[in-house]
């Protein structure tokens, strides 16, 4: 077994994982498991770039410089939209939110914890980077498949329908794309309307309303 000094000397690099703790006004707090039926599911940025980057690097695919730059940014220099997060918190229009790090379906499952609700995702609306769509077609990866992958550090919000129009101003002021990808439903489970128009159960959810607790993002 290596000691810490040996690891540092042999690797010549040191990686740190940092957790920031702080306080926030109660009025600005957003919880992840407080969605309401009819809420629109809104994601920030684009999804699937991390998976496409992994496939390119692992298989040695030849891609253009612009595509390589995008997947490198997604794989190494990830920047979650913190400014948008602060703007959304201040706007107080979201019923719930969470982060997407293990895929869109996993984020939806987290939001549905201790509820009897479900979601319906619309594959045609899942945001894929425009310059990566050709690569995705070449690899036969559809938007729903790309959204399942982890690594895309984005946010997922539940927004009432009558507040969706307010997202344009927030997106513009923070230079962050916001896309409606589905809706919260009263039918439990994670459903998906595919590109072909079929509706299928993507993931069953173990939910329940007994003793609900608010869960932080």
ABEGO torsion letter per residue (X at the ends): XBBAAAAAAAAGBBBBBBBBBBBBBAAABBBAAABBBGBBBBBBEBBGAAAAAAAAAAAGBBBBAAAAAAAAAAAABBBBBAAAAAAAAAAGABABBBBBAAEAAAAAAAAABGBABBBBBBAAABBBBAAAAAAAAAAGBBAAAAAABBGBBBBBBBBBAAAAAAAAAAAAAAGBBBBBAEBBBABBEBBBBBAAGBBBBABBBBBEABGBBBBBX
